[in-house]
């Protein structure tokens, strides 16, 4: 397998800028590709808060009407060079995409500029990249502007980069792109459609999701477009970083453990309860802890949880929640925690250390998603012996095998109908099983034995890259 030089273009990448799983992918996948012997550069905006780094060069970014000299900075870590487009007028702002979950009104211009700057770097710097790998709608104009091999990845089809048609000339694009076989989408334009239509190959983040998004139920209006590209659409399951997410070496967890020595998980459970101010006596440790690390939005099933609150409280379990999202759900869960301080702990926002401690200290991971392109937390949970309870959609379907009590096989508990009854029946079954120590240990061991590393997924991406460059 010959070495490939890949330029990845995205709107975020950990640890520099993060709002969700996209940033984790853009940290872990390039590192895995480098371990396989390939060369990867990642280019993203220089947002406010990105630390000082080296100057890599200056490019001229032109939209056909104006040209701007733009600095490109860089930092190298784990063999991956990350490049930053330094344009303060667009990127030196309080938020990545907009305040309070809203969008900045000029996001079309901001991310069109990102695409043009990335391609200027590739063309003017003579870096001889074999292909460009563009991620999500923010990089959707890459294949529209760039006629060489481009692979485009959909991380979440719900976010489509939709703008009014008047933005075409504003970002230097011709009116001929306002057509059904180009960017036109319901009278406006969609940057995501540009990525899907003009790329050599399209990938998404799990095999099941690749099937689902070609259906009306999960296609968000794109199902027909994606069916037309079905032969070029590949589902590759995201992986997780096994160095960062390892219960035996996790720097955030004071009680390392592995599948053969699970006693440390009970210690981690006590530490979690203590850290959150929940009681941690023997009876509390014997009671299951249900963990949720999530965005608090309908997609993640929080409307379903809202309909199930009375039933959740009837179960003898504690609940720990870390995340942020819609204000109504934040207020609902903080009110619950205030009313039940011995059983419910909620932290609004994101805390990397606490996320690790929840994965280590919880007994169950609850993810009742309406849809889930891939999901990472259920994979972290499997790695940590925290048994998932999930709805069988997208990457949750691909990663969690429902327990078969006739054979003992399985790694978690799944349900299909998006109803409170299905959710509660499955959660109750999981909690009954929790009290069967031997059965629970078998389920934990099966999940911890899975290979969900990025090394496996990276090899699939290399196959796609090779196919795209033939």
C-alpha positions in Angstrom: 0.0 0.0 0.0 1.7 3.2 -1.2 1.8 6.2 1.1 -1.0 8.8 0.4 -0.9 12.5 1.1 -4.3 13.6 2.3 -5.6 17.1 3.1 -8.7 17.1 5.4 -10.9 20.1 5.6 -13.3 20.6 8.5 -14.9 23.2 10.7 -13.6 21.7 14.0 -11.0 19.3 15.4 -10.1 18.4 18.9 -8.4 19.7 20.9 -8.5 23.1 19.1 -12.2 23.5 18.5 -15.1 21.2 19.5 -18.8 21.2 19.7 -19.4 17.5 19.1 -18.2 14.2 17.7 -16.9 15.7 14.5 -14.0 17.2 16.4 -13.1 13.8 17.9 -13.1 12.2 14.5 -10.9 14.9 13.1 -8.4 14.3 15.9 -8.4 10.5 15.9 -8.8 9.5 12.2 -5.7 11.5 11.0 -3.6 10.0 13.8 -4.7 6.5 12.8 -3.9 7.2 9.1 -0.4 8.4 10.2 0.1 5.1 12.1 -0.7 3.3 8.9 2.1 5.2 7.1 0.2 8.0 5.4 0.7 11.8 5.6 -2.2 13.9 6.7 -2.8 17.6 7.1 -5.9 19.0 8.7 -7.0 22.5 7.9 -9.7 24.4 9.9 -10.5 28.0 10.9 -8.3 29.8 13.4 -11.1 30.4 16.0 -10.7 32.6 19.0 -8.8 30.7 21.7 -6.6 28.6 19.4 -3.1 28.9 21.0 -0.2 30.6 19.2 1.5 28.4 16.7 4.0 28.6 13.8 3.4 30.4 10.6 3.2 28.0 7.7 2.7 30.4 4.9 0.5 33.0 3.2 -2.1 32.2 0.5 -4.1 34.4 -1.8 -7.8 33.6 -1.4 -9.9 34.9 -4.3 -13.6 34.6 -5.1 -13.3 36.1 -8.5 -14.1 39.6 -7.3 -11.8 40.2 -4.4 -8.5 38.7 -3.3 -7.2 38.5 0.3 -3.8 37.6 1.5 -4.4 35.1 4.3 -2.0 33.7 6.8 -1.9 29.9 7.4 -0.5 28.8 10.8 0.3 25.3 11.9 1.1 23.0 14.7 2.2 19.3 14.6 1.1 16.6 17.1 1.1 12.8 16.8 2.5 13.1 13.3 -0.5 15.2 12.1 0.0 18.8 10.9 -3.0 21.0 11.8 -3.3 24.2 9.7 -5.3 27.2 10.7 -6.9 29.7 8.3 -6.2 33.1 10.1 -9.0 35.4 9.0 -10.2 37.3 12.2 -13.2 39.0 10.6 -14.8 35.6 10.0 -13.4 33.4 12.7 -12.3 35.5 15.7 -15.8 35.3 17.4 -17.4 34.1 20.6 -18.8 31.0 19.0 -17.9 28.6 16.2 -21.3 28.7 14.4 -23.4 31.2 16.2 -24.7 32.2 19.7 -27.0 30.1 21.7 -27.5 27.4 19.0 -28.4 30.0 16.4 -26.3 30.6 13.2 -24.3 33.6 12.3 -26.0 35.3 9.3 -22.8 35.1 7.3 -22.0 31.5 7.8 -22.2 30.9 4.0 -19.4 33.4 3.5 -17.4 32.2 6.4 -17.3 28.6 5.3 -17.0 29.3 1.6 -13.9 31.2 2.6 -12.6 28.2 4.5 -13.0 26.0 1.4 -11.3 28.5 -0.8 -8.4 29.0 1.6 -7.9 25.3 2.0 -7.7 24.9 -1.8 -5.5 27.9 -2.2 -3.1 26.2 0.3 -3.2 23.0 -1.7 -2.7 24.7 -5.1 -0.4 27.6 -4.3 1.8 25.6 -1.9 2.4 22.7 -4.4 1.9 20.2 -1.6 1.0 17.3 -4.0 -1.9 16.0 -2.1 -3.4 12.8 -3.5 -6.8 13.8 -2.5 -8.9 16.2 -0.3 -11.2 14.7 2.3 -14.0 17.2 3.1 -16.2 16.9 6.2 -19.8 18.0 6.6 -21.6 21.0 5.0 -19.0 23.5 6.1 -16.6 21.9 3.6 -19.3 21.1 1.1 -18.0 23.6 -1.5 -14.6 21.8 -1.7 -15.6 19.5 -4.6 -17.7 22.2 -6.3 -14.5 24.4 -6.5 -12.0 21.6 -6.8 -12.0 19.1 -9.8 -9.4 16.7 -8.4 -10.3 13.7 -6.2 -12.5 14.6 -3.2 -14.0 12.3 -0.7 -16.9 13.9 1.3 -18.1 12.6 4.6 -21.6 13.2 6.1 -21.3 13.2 9.9 -24.9 14.2 10.5 -27.4 14.7 7.6 -29.6 16.9 9.7 -27.2 19.8 9.3 -27.3 20.8 5.6 -25.8 24.2 5.2 -28.9 25.7 3.6 -28.9 29.3 2.5 -30.9 31.6 0.2 -30.1 31.6 -3.5 -28.8 35.2 -3.2 -25.7 33.8 -1.5 -24.4 32.3 -4.8 -22.9 35.5 -6.1 -22.0 36.7 -2.6 -19.6 33.7 -2.3 -18.3 33.9 -5.9 -20.4 31.2 -7.4 -22.3 31.3 -10.7 -26.1 31.2 -11.1 -25.7 28.0 -13.2 -25.2 26.2 -9.9 -28.8 26.9 -9.0 -30.0 23.7 -10.6 -31.3 20.4 -9.5 -28.1 18.6 -10.5 -26.0 21.1 -8.5 -26.6 23.2 -5.4 -30.3 24.0 -5.6 -32.4 22.6 -2.7 -36.0 23.6 -2.1 -35.5 27.0 -3.8 -32.3 27.8 -2.1 -28.9 26.3 -2.0 -27.3 23.6 0.2 -23.5 23.3 0.8 -24.1 19.7 1.9 -25.7 18.9 -1.5 -22.6 20.3 -3.2 -20.5 17.9 -1.2 -22.7 14.9 -2.1 -23.2 15.7 -5.8 -19.7 16.8 -6.8 -17.5 14.4 -4.8 -15.9 11.3 -6.3 -17.1 9.2 -3.3 -19.4 10.0 -0.3 -18.9 8.3 3.1 -20.9 8.4 6.3 -20.1 7.3 9.7 -21.7 3.9 10.0 -23.0 1.2 7.6 -26.5 1.3 9.1 -26.7 5.1 8.7 -25.6 4.8 5.1 -28.7 2.7 4.5 -31.1 4.8 6.6 -30.3 8.1 5.0 -31.5 6.7 1.7 -35.0 6.3 3.1 -37.6 9.0 3.6 -37.8 8.4 7.3 -34.2 9.3 7.9 -33.2 11.2 4.7 -34.2 14.8 5.7 -35.2 15.5 2.1 -31.9 14.1 0.8 -32.9 10.5 0.4 -33.5 10.8 -3.4 -30.2 12.6 -3.9 -28.4 9.9 -1.9 -30.1 7.0 -3.6 -28.9 8.5 -6.9 -25.3 8.2 -5.5 -25.9 4.9 -3.8 -23.1 3.1 -5.7 -20.7 5.7 -4.4 -22.0 5.9 -0.9 -20.0 4.0 1.8 -20.7 3.6 5.5 -17.6 3.4 7.6 -18.1 3.1 11.4 -16.3 5.7 13.4 -13.8 4.4 15.9 -12.6 5.6 19.2 -9.1 6.6 20.4 -7.9 3.6 22.4 -5.1 5.7 24.0 -7.5 8.4 25.2 -10.3 6.0 26.2 -8.7 3.2 28.1 -10.0 2.3 31.6 -6.6 0.8 32.5 -4.7 4.0 31.9 -7.3 6.8 32.0 -5.7 9.8 33.8 -9.1 11.1 34.9 -10.1 7.8 36.7 -8.4 7.1 40.0 -9.1 3.4 39.9 -7.7 1.7 36.8 -9.3 -1.5 35.7 -9.7 -3.9 32.8 -12.0 -6.7 31.8 -10.1 -9.2 33.9 -10.0 -6.9 37.0 -13.3 -5.1 37.2 -13.1 -4.4 40.9 -11.7 -1.0 40.1 -14.9 -0.1 38.4 -16.7 -0.1 41.7 -14.1 2.2 43.1 -14.6 4.5 40.1 -18.4 4.4 40.8 -17.8 5.6 44.4 -15.5 8.4 43.1 -18.2 9.5 40.6 -20.9 9.6 43.2 -18.7 11.5 45.6 -17.6 14.0 42.9 -21.3 14.7 42.1 -22.5 15.0 45.7 -24.6 11.8 45.5 -24.6 9.3 48.5 -22.1 6.5 48.1 -22.8 4.0 50.9 -23.0 0.3 50.2 -26.7 0.4 49.3 -26.0 3.3 46.8 -23.1 1.3 45.3 -25.3 -1.7 44.9 -27.9 0.4 43.1 -27.3 0.9 39.3 -26.1 4.3 38.1 -27.4 5.3 34.7 -25.0 7.6 32.9 -25.8 10.1 30.0 -23.2 12.3 28.3 -25.1 14.0 25.5 -26.4 17.0 23.8 -29.8 17.7 25.3 -31.9 17.8 22.1 -34.7 15.8 20.5 -32.3 13.9 18.3 -30.8 12.3 21.4 -34.1 11.1 22.6 -34.7 13.8 25.3 -38.3 14.2 24.2 -38.8 10.5 24.8 -37.1 10.8 28.2 -39.4 13.8 29.1 -42.4 11.5 28.5 -40.9 8.9 30.7 -39.9 10.8 33.8 -42.4 9.3 36.2 -41.4 5.8 35.2 -37.7 6.6 35.4 -38.1 7.8 39.0 -40.0 4.6 39.9 -36.9 2.6 39.0 -34.4 2.1 41.9 -31.5 3.7 40.1 -29.4 6.9 40.2 -29.0 9.1 37.1 -26.0 11.2 36.2 -26.2 13.6 33.2 -23.5 15.8 31.6 -24.4 17.9 28.6 -26.0 21.0 27.2 -28.6 21.8 24.6 -32.2 23.1 24.5 -33.0 25.2 27.5 -36.2 23.4 28.2 -34.3 20.1 28.7 -31.6 21.8 30.7 -34.2 23.3 33.1 -36.1 20.0 33.3 -33.1 18.0 34.4 -31.7 20.6 36.7 -35.1 20.8 38.4 -35.2 17.0 38.7 -31.8 17.1 40.3 -32.9 19.7 42.8 -36.0 17.7 43.7 -34.1 14.4 44.0 -30.6 15.3 45.2 -30.0 11.8 46.5 -30.6 10.1 43.1 -30.0 12.6 40.2 -26.9 14.7 39.5 -26.8 17.1 36.5 -23.9 19.2 35.1 -24.8 21.6 32.3 -21.9 22.2 29.9 -19.0 20.0 29.0 -16.3 18.7 31.2 -13.8 16.3 29.7 -12.7 14.8 33.0 -16.3 14.3 34.2 -17.2 12.6 30.9 -14.4 10.0 31.5 -15.5 9.6 35.1 -19.1 8.9 34.0 -18.0 6.3 31.5 -15.9 4.6 34.2 -18.2 4.9 37.2 -21.7 4.4 35.6 -23.2 0.9 35.3 -25.4 1.7 32.3 -25.2 4.2 29.4 -28.6 5.4 28.2 -28.9 6.6 24.5 -32.5 6.5 23.3 -31.7 8.4 20.1 -34.3 9.3 17.5 -31.5 8.9 15.0 -27.8 8.4 15.5 -25.3 8.6 12.6 -22.7 6.8 14.6 -22.5 7.8 18.2 -19.3 7.6 20.3 -20.5 7.4 23.9 -21.9 3.9 23.4 -18.4 2.9 22.2 -16.7 4.5 25.1 -19.1 2.7 27.4 -18.5 -0.7 25.8 -14.8 -0.1 26.3 -15.3 0.8 30.0 -17.7 -2.1 30.8 -20.6 0.3 31.1 -23.5 -1.5 29.4 -25.4 0.5 26.8 -29.2 0.8 26.6 -29.9 2.2 23.2 -32.4 2.5 20.4 -31.3 0.3 17.5 -30.6 3.0 14.9 -27.6 4.0 12.9 -24.3 3.4 14.6 -26.0 2.2 17.8 -27.4 -0.7 15.7 -24.0 -1.4 14.3 -22.1 -1.4 17.7 -24.5 -2.8 20.3 -25.6 -6.4 20.1 -28.9 -7.0 22.0 -28.5 -9.6 24.8 -29.8 -13.0 23.9 -30.7 -14.7 27.1 -31.0 -18.1 25.5 -27.3 -18.1 24.5 -25.9 -15.4 26.8 -24.4 -13.6 23.9 -24.7 -9.8 23.6 -23.1 -6.5 24.6 -26.1 -4.4 25.6 -29.8 -3.8 25.4 -31.6 -2.4 22.3 -35.2 -1.4 21.4 -36.8 -0.4 18.1 -40.1 1.6 18.5 -39.6 5.2 19.5 -42.0 5.0 22.4 -41.8 5.5 26.1 -43.1 1.9 26.6 -40.3 0.4 24.5 -37.7 2.5 26.3 -38.9 1.6 29.8 -39.3 -2.1 29.1 -35.7 -2.3 27.9 -34.3 -0.2 30.7 -36.1 -2.3 33.3 -34.8 -5.5 31.7 -31.3 -4.1 31.8 -31.6 -3.2 35.5 -33.0 -6.7 36.3 -30.0 -8.2 34.6 -27.6 -5.8 36.5 -28.6 -7.7 39.7 -27.5 -11.0 38.2 -23.8 -10.6 38.8 -22.6 -13.4 36.6 -24.8 -12.4 33.6 -23.7 -8.8 34.0 -20.0 -9.7 34.0 -20.5 -11.7 30.8 -22.1 -8.7 29.1 -19.4 -6.4 30.3 -16.6 -8.7 29.1 -18.2 -9.1 25.7 -18.4 -5.4 25.2 -14.9 -4.8 26.4 -13.5 -7.4 24.0 -14.8 -5.6 20.9 -12.3 -3.9 18.6 -13.8 -0.4 18.1 -10.4 1.3 17.5 -9.8 3.8 14.7 -7.1 1.5 13.2 -9.8 -0.7 11.8 -11.8 2.2 10.5 -8.8 4.0 9.0 -8.0 1.0 6.8 -11.5 1.3 5.4 -10.9 4.9 4.6 -7.6 4.1 2.8 -9.6 1.7 0.6 -12.0 4.5 -0.2 -9.1 6.9 -0.9 -7.5 4.4 -3.3 -10.9 3.9 -5.1 -11.4 7.6 -5.4 -8.0 8.2 -7.0 -8.1 5.4 -9.6 
